[in-house]
Amino acid sequence: MLIERVSHGNSTGEEDMTPGIDQSGIDDLKQAEPALMREKEFSRCLLESMADGVVACDADGILTLFNRSAREWHGMDPLRLPPDEWARHFDLFRSDGITPLSTDEVPLARAFRGEVVRDAGMAIRAKGQPIRFILANGSVIQDEAGQKLGAVTILHDVTEFGRLEQKLRKANEELEQRVEERTEELRRINQQLQIELTEKGRIENTLMLTQFSVDHAADCIMWVRPDGRYCYANEAASRLLGYNLEEFLGMKTSDINPVHHTEKWQFHWEQLKREKTLFFEASLLRKDGTLLPVEIHANHVEFGDQEYNCASVRDISERKQVEESLRQSGVAVRMRERMLNESQRVGQVGGWDWDAVNDVIWWSDEYYRIYGLEPGTPPPNYQDHLRVYTPESAERLDAAVKRAMESGEPYEVDLELAGPTPTTRWIVARCEVKHDENGAIVGLRGTAHNITERKLAEEELHLQAAELEEEVAERQMAQESLQEKALLLEEEIEKRQEAQEELERLNERLELRVQERTAELEAKSDELEQKNRELERFNKLFVGRELKMVELKERIRELEKHQTSGGLA
């Protein structure tokens, strides 16, 4: 801690002659008084060196603290004013820079009422100075018993970031989430500190307020001795870089900023002593080995016989990412412009824009080439441009333009050039109107597409169509002749069909008769087969009888031979 608390002491420095206090207690108080005065001066220097503004009031709501930044921003020293006069006297406005800030909206007044103020936006319009946009953080200060001691706000200048507001919207959303988390963390730490803090007089209250402001500043606060060694770093520095306070106290600037080796540090220190304040960017080495881009506001501070570098360090990694994103976006835009120009060249489509309010005409490079002109030369005025076309085309274009400017009706017309270029004779002109925020017509924009090849192709098609029509007529006559022959052929076919039908009827009758005859033959065949079977049976019987007759005749002959031979005997 930069500030040591004094548990006893009289803030007026006068001897306390109250009965009952022994002389040793008085001596202790006298010995503690110089130390308290030195610490008070140290705290004053610390507040004066801060880049942020610090404003505080006492328990009665009377302003008691304005550091150097706050005085410069307001263009005046603080006056002991009551809260209801703060907004008017110090030229405070809302974040739009126009609406005056009411007393209830003043961040210090809100903190004095007990509200925890986080990132409250407002503007300061001090006389003779440009408007300054501020983010304020504040809270009430209480002792252990909950007695209000006053209130404090820390003012952070965000003017330079106003121009990046829209482009940083996404980053701001993430930042708001982180601010809420940090606010909750600060709230818990604040509650813990408020339990630990005790009232030890006005001097100790001021020291406590100063220590609280430095320890819980949004930016890193780091104190460095002339030899480059750190003698203090606040909690924001520990969170940002990952080193705790003991580690900081054992390190030099060259351990965190490798560029600041011993010789470079000596040069930096001498330059800081001469100029008192330096503002620069650097890359600091975090405990995890990564490099963090930061913005450093260094101040030369003399305290007693000691010299210090009081540095305010701010993380700009998100800003660097946005700048890189913008750079890449610029490259992409230029690439798209080149691609658009090439696309127009290949597609033979040129673009133009006319600001009717200021009578300013813009042509793309391909638009110049379509009309055979050198890109970059001043475009012709409207009347000269109409002379580029044939009278009939110029009349149609002029009517379309006037109709568009009167009614807002877009147009698309084919136009023929009066003096064709080697590559252009016909174009198709397309146009739409431009409106302002009130809906009034303020100009025109459109394109010209070289359709010469299409027109030549159409003319060729017309010629081919005429030849085709002649051929079609000839074919039509031949077709009519063929149709007559086809009619005769159809009649012949009908006759043949009738003969064919008669022949089919005769075939049907013949087939019916064949079927009947076949059935008769089949019946007779069955009858004949039956008779054959009977005849075969008779044959078999007849053959058997014949064989028996033969045998009988043989027997008779044998008997006759036998009788004959017996008679002879």
HUDATA-V218270 format. One line per field, one symbol per residue. ss: DSSP state (a for helix, b for strand, c for the rest). psi: psi as a letter, one per 20 degrees, with the letter a starting at -180 (. if undefined). A space follows every 50 residues. Layout:
BEGIN
ss = ???
psi = ???
END
This chain:
BEGIN
ss = ccccccccccccccccccccccaaaaaaaaaaaaaaaaaaaaaaaaaaac ccbbbbbbccccbbbbcaaaaaaaccccccccaaaaaaaccbbbcccccb ccaaacaaaaaaccccbbbbbbbbcccccccbbbbbbbbbbbcccccbbb bbbbbbbcaaaaaaccccaaaaaaaaaaaaaaaaaaaaaaaaaaaacccc caaaaaaaaaaaaaaccccbbbbbbcccbbbbbcaaaaaaacccaaaaac cbaaaacccccaaaaaaaaaaaaaacbbbbbbbbbcccccbbbbbbbbbb bbbccbbbbbbbbbbcaaaaaaaaaaaaaaaaaaaaaaaaaaaaaaacbb bbbbbccccbbbbcaaaaaacccccccccccaaaaaccbcaaaaaaaaaa aaaaaaacccbbbbbbbccccccccbbbbbbbbbbcccccbbbbbbbbbb caaaaaaaaaaaaaaaaaaaaaaaaaaaaaaaaaaaaaaaaaaaaaaaaa aaaaaaaaaaaaaaaaaaaaaaaaaaaaaaaaaaaaaaaaaaaaaaaaaa aaaaaaaaaaaaaaaaaac
psi = qhppqphqqoiiiqpokpqiprhhhgggghhhggghhghggggghghhip hqqppqraijjppiporggggggikrqqqnqrhijggghjlprriijgpq prhhipghhghhijpopplpprqpmqpjqqqppqppprrqpqahjjppib qqqpppokgiihijgghjgghhghhhghhgghggghgghggghhhhqqok rhghgggggggggghkqhrppppprhjjqpiqprhhgghgiiqrghhgij rrhhhhnhhmrgghgggggghhhgihpqorqroqorhjiqppprppoppp ppocjqqqoopppppkggggggghghghhgghghghgghgghghggiloq qqpoohgjlpppqrghgghhjkrppiqpqqrgghhhihrqggghgggggg ghhghgijprqoqpqpqhnqrhiphqqppqqrqqqaijjqpjaqqaqppo kghgghhgghhgghhghhgghhgghgghggghhghhgghggghgghgghg gghhgggggghghggghhgghhghggghhghgghhhghggggggggghgg hgghhghggghghghhhh.
END
